Amino acid sequence: MKTYPLGEFEEIVLLTVGVLFDGAYGVAIKDTIEERAQRKVSVGALQSALKRMEKKGYLTSRTGEANARRGGKPKCFYTITAYGKLALQQSRDIRTDLWNAIPKLAFELKQTI
């Protein structure tokens, strides 16, 4: 079986692109991750992850219309590819299998901290 490896941050970014669907561009992705995951995201880390996943074939990008409010610079929108969907499904399946493999007793033990 072919594997489609995703790091944790890549997985969050890819899921966020899916959530935003047609509105998935840099600032919207960053803001959504910060709001939903309650974690700060640097623009550099986000751009690196987007480029890396585009190279892996998990995302495609398209350039939107130029906007006077952005100084004539167009937005770059991202979309999940079929490989990106496979990567997300594989990641979800691995996590589900691991969650299901934890014995119930492990959660019932009292913590001694």
C-alpha positions as CSV (number, residue, x, y, z in Angstrom):
1,M,0.0,0.0,0.0
2,K,1.4,3.4,-1.0
3,T,1.8,5.8,1.9
4,Y,1.0,9.5,1.9
5,P,2.9,10.9,4.8
6,L,1.6,14.1,6.5
7,G,3.2,15.9,9.4
8,E,0.8,17.2,12.1
9,F,0.9,20.8,10.9
10,E,0.5,19.7,7.2
11,E,-2.5,17.7,8.2
12,I,-4.1,20.8,10.0
13,V,-3.3,23.0,6.9
14,L,-4.7,20.4,4.5
15,L,-7.9,20.0,6.6
16,T,-8.3,23.8,6.8
17,V,-8.0,24.1,3.0
18,G,-10.8,21.6,2.8
19,V,-12.9,23.5,5.3
20,L,-12.4,26.8,3.5
21,F,-13.1,25.1,0.1
22,D,-13.1,27.9,-2.6
23,G,-12.0,30.5,-0.1
24,A,-8.7,28.8,0.9
25,Y,-5.9,31.5,0.5
26,G,-3.0,32.3,2.8
27,V,-4.6,34.8,5.3
28,A,-7.9,32.9,5.5
29,I,-6.0,29.6,6.2
30,K,-3.8,31.2,8.8
31,D,-6.8,32.9,10.6
32,T,-8.9,29.7,10.5
33,I,-6.1,27.6,12.0
34,E,-5.5,30.2,14.7
35,E,-9.2,30.3,15.6
36,R,-10.0,26.6,15.4
37,A,-6.8,25.1,16.7
38,Q,-6.0,27.9,19.2
39,R,-2.4,28.1,18.0
40,K,-0.3,30.8,16.5
41,V,0.8,30.3,12.9
42,S,3.6,32.2,11.3
43,V,3.2,33.2,7.7
44,G,6.6,31.6,6.8
45,A,5.7,28.2,8.3
46,L,2.3,28.3,6.5
47,Q,3.8,29.3,3.1
48,S,6.5,26.6,3.5
49,A,3.9,23.9,4.3
50,L,1.6,25.0,1.3
51,K,4.6,24.9,-1.1
52,R,5.8,21.5,0.2
53,M,2.3,20.0,-0.1
54,E,1.9,21.4,-3.6
55,K,5.2,19.7,-4.5
56,K,3.9,16.4,-3.0
57,G,0.8,16.7,-5.1
58,Y,-1.6,17.1,-2.2
59,L,-2.6,20.7,-3.2
60,T,-3.0,22.7,-6.3
61,S,-3.0,26.5,-6.5
62,R,-4.6,29.0,-8.7
63,T,-4.3,32.8,-8.9
64,G,-7.3,34.9,-8.3
65,E,-8.2,38.3,-9.7
66,A,-6.0,41.2,-9.0
67,N,-7.3,43.5,-6.3
68,A,-6.8,47.2,-5.8
69,R,-7.0,46.8,-2.1
70,R,-4.0,44.5,-2.2
71,G,-2.0,46.9,-4.4
72,G,-3.0,45.0,-7.5
73,K,-1.6,41.7,-6.2
74,P,-3.8,38.7,-6.8
75,K,-4.6,36.1,-4.1
76,C,-3.3,32.5,-4.4
77,F,-6.1,30.0,-3.7
78,Y,-5.5,26.4,-2.8
79,T,-7.5,23.2,-3.5
80,I,-7.0,19.6,-2.2
81,T,-6.1,17.1,-4.9
82,A,-7.1,13.4,-5.0
83,Y,-3.7,12.6,-3.4
84,G,-4.3,15.1,-0.7
85,K,-7.6,13.4,0.0
86,L,-5.8,10.0,0.2
87,A,-3.2,11.5,2.6
88,L,-6.0,12.8,4.9
89,Q,-7.9,9.6,4.8
90,Q,-4.7,7.6,5.5
91,S,-3.8,9.9,8.4
92,R,-7.4,9.6,9.8
93,D,-7.3,5.8,9.5
94,I,-4.0,5.5,11.3
95,R,-5.2,7.7,14.2
96,T,-8.5,5.9,14.4
97,D,-6.7,2.5,14.5
98,L,-4.4,3.8,17.3
99,W,-7.3,5.2,19.3
100,N,-9.2,2.0,19.0
101,A,-6.2,0.0,20.1
102,I,-5.9,1.8,23.4
103,P,-7.2,-0.6,26.1
104,K,-10.1,0.9,28.1
105,L,-8.1,0.2,31.2
106,A,-5.5,2.8,30.1
107,F,-8.0,5.6,30.4
108,E,-9.4,4.3,33.7
109,L,-6.1,4.3,35.6
110,K,-5.8,7.2,38.1
111,Q,-3.2,9.7,37.2
112,T,-0.5,10.2,39.8
113,I,1.0,13.6,39.2
